Structures are given as structure tokens and as C-alpha cells.
Amino acid sequence: MIEVHDVSKIFRTGGAEVRAVDRANFGIRPGDFALILGRSGSGKSTLLGMLAGIIRPTLGTVRVRGEDLAKLSDNQISGLRAREIGFVFQFSGLLPTVTVRENVLVPTLFCRGGPGCGERAAEILDLVGLAGRVNAYPRTLSSGEMKRAAIARALINGPSILIADEPTGDLDSRTEYEIMELFRQLNRDGTTIVMVTHNPDLVVYGSRIFDMEQGVITERSGGDGTVD
């Protein structure tokens, strides 16, 4: 589903070279719940950006469902992302001047969402526990509700892959549990999930566990890395 071959991302600042991601090689299979653990600054967010086509690698190849992202134009990558990938950012990034429902519908503007999008938005908001908050504005939401709205926005186009960057990093333990249980249910329903976290307690949710340190990613024993 996702293939990563010898991928590096190199930043150059003031004549110095920083390898945010260093020769990553792994695959994500359909149905995986992959957790990537590492400290702040280990390269996790940069790696996720490359998996989603938001960041272009300096070296190597990223393929999503067989599509080599390096060979696609920006518009083609945006189209692939709209069809296949939902992205949950570390911070919710909700638009403050529109309602929860309108925030969730934003991604449909980029894939010509049909008349059924409103009904789908209602279904997803119910799924994430926000059925009673569809007309609320972000400023009135709790941090957990904002995260749920961001997850609903990532799911509106029915992606097969959900990529999440520290989705529980700013939440209390109870809300973190609720969000992770939601992710677990999404995975059981068929969504492939790739998520980064710095919390080692969350490894119980993953079907595959990766560690990342100084740009190098390694998989813990138990996964064979087979790619479909």
C-alpha cells in the first residue's frame, strides 16, 4: 500500500547538512495500524509529510498504491491525497470562522464532492461523537472535541489510509484513551493507520511498531515489512 525505498530528507542551513530522515526502507500493508515512536526532533513529522506527499524527499522513492509520488505533479499528488489519504495534523488547524460541519466539508472542495457530502459529514461527526456539535464554532470546543473534528475532516473523503501526527500529544489521559479507541475502531473497520507518537504506552494499539531516532527508522521484531 505504501512503499518507502532508501528515502532521505536533507536540509541545508548555514552550510550544514541535516538528515531529518536517513535512508528509510519499509512498507505499510493494507489494514496495518503502524505506530512510529520517537522523541521530538527525531524526524517523525518529516517522514509522515513524505508519506502523504506534502514534503518531497531529497533521495529515494515513496509509492502509494503503486504511484511513485516523485513522478506526479503537485496537482496529481493533491488528487491522490484527496482520494486515498486523510491527514490528522498535530494541531487541529480548524478554521475559526466556520462551523464544525463546514470545517469537516473543506476537503470535499478539492475533490468535487457531490450532493451526498452533507449526509456523510453528519455520519462521520456522529461516528466521532460530535453529532450534537455540528453547528458549533471551534472556539467553543474542548481540545478533545477539536481533535475529533480534525479526525472527521480527515475522514470525509473516505480515505483508505489515515496518517496522524501526534494526534493525542496535547490531550489529557482520558481524552487520549477515547481518541485511541476511535482509531482502533477505524482500523478494525478497514482503515490503514500510520501514526507517530512520543508516548510508549500507546504501543498496545499498534499492529506494527517502529522506532525513530536521529532520522533512522527501524521496526521492532514481529513485522515482516511485506508490501501489498
C-alpha positions in Angstrom: 0.0 0.0 0.0 2.9 2.4 0.9 6.4 1.6 -0.1 9.4 3.5 1.1 12.7 2.8 -0.6 16.0 4.5 0.5 14.2 7.7 1.4 16.2 10.6 2.9 15.3 14.2 3.5 18.2 16.5 3.8 18.0 20.1 4.9 20.9 22.5 4.5 21.2 25.5 6.7 24.2 27.7 7.0 26.4 25.3 5.1 25.5 22.4 7.5 23.7 19.3 6.3 20.9 17.8 8.5 19.4 14.5 7.6 15.9 14.7 9.1 15.2 11.2 7.6 18.1 9.0 6.7 17.7 6.1 4.2 14.3 4.8 5.4 13.2 1.4 4.0 9.8 -0.1 5.0 6.3 -0.9 3.7 2.8 -0.4 5.1 0.3 -3.1 4.3 -3.5 -2.7 4.0 -5.0 -3.0 7.4 -1.9 -2.1 9.4 -2.0 0.1 12.5 1.6 1.3 12.4 2.9 3.3 15.3 6.2 5.3 14.9 7.7 6.3 18.2 10.5 8.8 18.8 11.5 11.9 20.6 10.8 15.4 19.4 13.2 16.2 16.5 13.7 12.6 15.5 12.3 13.1 12.0 8.8 11.6 12.6 6.8 14.5 11.2 9.1 14.9 8.2 8.6 11.3 7.4 4.8 11.5 7.6 4.9 14.5 5.4 6.7 12.5 2.7 4.3 9.6 3.0 1.5 12.0 2.3 3.2 13.8 -0.5 3.3 17.0 1.4 7.1 17.0 1.5 9.3 15.8 -1.4 12.2 13.5 -0.4 15.7 14.6 -1.3 16.6 11.0 -2.2 14.7 7.7 -2.6 11.2 6.7 -3.6 7.8 6.8 -1.9 5.0 4.9 -3.6 1.3 5.0 -2.6 -0.8 2.2 -4.2 1.9 1.8 -6.8 2.1 5.5 -7.7 5.6 7.0 -7.5 5.0 10.3 -5.8 8.1 11.8 -7.4 6.6 11.3 -10.9 3.4 13.1 -10.0 2.8 16.9 -10.4 1.6 18.8 -7.4 -2.0 18.7 -8.6 -1.8 14.9 -9.2 -0.4 14.4 -5.7 -3.2 16.6 -4.3 -5.7 14.4 -6.1 -4.2 11.2 -4.8 -4.1 12.6 -1.3 -7.8 13.7 -1.6 -8.8 10.2 -2.7 -6.6 7.9 -0.6 -5.1 9.8 2.4 -6.6 11.5 5.4 -4.1 13.6 7.4 -4.6 14.5 11.1 -2.1 17.2 12.0 -0.6 17.6 15.4 -2.7 20.7 16.0 -6.3 20.7 14.7 -6.0 23.6 12.4 -9.7 24.2 12.3 -10.9 27.3 10.5 -12.2 29.6 13.3 -14.9 31.5 11.3 -16.9 28.4 10.2 -18.8 25.7 12.0 -17.6 22.2 12.8 -19.7 20.8 9.9 -18.2 23.4 7.5 -14.7 22.6 8.7 -15.3 18.9 8.0 -16.5 19.6 4.5 -13.5 21.6 3.5 -11.6 18.7 1.9 -14.6 18.0 -0.4 -13.9 21.3 -2.2 -10.7 19.7 -3.6 -12.3 16.5 -5.0 -15.6 17.9 -6.3 -17.7 16.5 -3.5 -21.3 15.6 -4.6 -24.6 16.3 -3.0 -24.2 13.5 -0.6 -21.3 15.1 1.2 -23.5 16.8 3.8 -25.0 13.5 4.8 -21.6 11.9 5.0 -20.4 14.7 7.2 -23.3 14.1 9.6 -22.5 10.4 9.7 -18.8 11.0 10.4 -19.5 13.6 13.1 -21.8 11.1 14.7 -19.0 8.4 14.4 -16.5 10.7 16.2 -19.0 11.7 18.9 -19.8 15.2 17.7 -23.4 14.8 16.5 -24.5 17.5 18.9 -21.8 20.0 17.9 -22.2 20.2 14.1 -23.1 23.9 14.2 -20.6 24.9 16.9 -17.6 27.1 16.2 -14.1 25.9 17.1 -13.7 28.5 19.8 -16.5 26.8 21.8 -14.9 23.3 21.6 -12.7 21.5 24.1 -9.3 20.3 22.9 -10.7 16.8 22.6 -13.6 18.0 20.5 -11.3 19.9 18.3 -9.2 16.8 17.7 -12.4 14.8 16.9 -13.4 17.4 14.4 -10.0 17.2 12.8 -10.3 13.5 12.5 -13.7 13.8 11.0 -12.3 16.2 8.4 -9.6 13.7 7.6 -12.2 11.0 7.0 -14.7 12.9 4.9 -13.4 11.7 1.5 -13.4 8.1 2.7 -9.6 7.6 2.6 -8.1 4.1 2.7 -5.1 5.5 4.7 -5.2 7.7 7.8 -1.9 9.4 8.7 -1.8 11.1 12.1 0.9 13.3 13.6 0.9 13.2 17.4 -2.9 13.2 17.5 -3.0 12.8 21.3 0.0 14.9 22.2 -1.9 17.8 23.7 -4.7 15.7 25.4 -5.4 14.6 28.9 -5.2 10.8 29.6 -9.0 10.2 29.4 -9.4 12.0 26.1 -6.3 10.3 24.7 -7.9 7.0 25.5 -11.1 8.0 23.8 -9.2 9.1 20.6 -7.1 5.9 20.5 -10.2 3.8 20.9 -11.7 5.7 18.0 -8.6 5.0 15.9 -8.7 1.3 16.9 -12.3 1.1 15.7 -11.5 2.8 12.4 -8.7 0.3 11.9 -11.0 -2.6 12.6 -13.4 -1.2 10.0 -10.6 -1.3 7.4 -8.7 2.0 7.6 -4.9 1.6 7.4 -3.4 3.9 10.0 0.1 5.3 10.3 0.6 7.4 13.4 3.5 9.0 15.2 3.7 9.5 18.9 6.2 10.0 21.7 4.1 8.1 24.2 5.4 4.5 24.6 2.2 3.5 26.5 0.3 3.6 23.1 2.2 0.6 21.6 -0.7 -1.6 22.7 -2.8 -0.2 19.9 -0.3 -0.9 17.1 -0.1 -4.0 14.9 3.4 -2.8 13.9 5.8 -0.7 15.9 8.6 1.4 14.6 11.2 3.4 16.4 12.8 6.6 15.0 16.0 8.2 16.3 18.1 10.9 14.6 16.3 10.3 11.3 16.7 6.5 11.3 13.6 4.3 11.4 13.7 0.7 12.5 10.9 -1.8 13.0 10.6 -3.8 16.2 10.6 -7.6 15.8 7.3 -9.2 14.7 6.7 -7.3 11.4 8.0 -8.7 8.1 7.6 -5.5 6.2 5.8 -7.2 3.3 4.2 -4.6 0.9 0.9 -5.1 -0.9 
